[in-house]
Amino acid sequence: MKLTRSRYDKVALGVCSGIGNYFGWSNNLVRLTFLVGLPLSAGTVLAIYFILGILLPKDY
């Protein structure tokens, strides 16, 4: 299985859904973890999210 962005179950770019699907985790748990980490990371999590949004291919 390959790490991809989700085209169908997404809120913004589909990165959290792609990570959840790849590891077999709940997509909402990954989104919640992202939201909790956002203010704690001084923008690092947001930068990683957008980098992954650009680099990861969409699932087909």
Summary of the structure (lengths in Angstrom):
residues: 60
radius of gyration: 10.9
end to end distance: 12.7
largest distance: 33.6
contacts: 151
relative contact order: 0.25
helix: 58%
strand: 3%
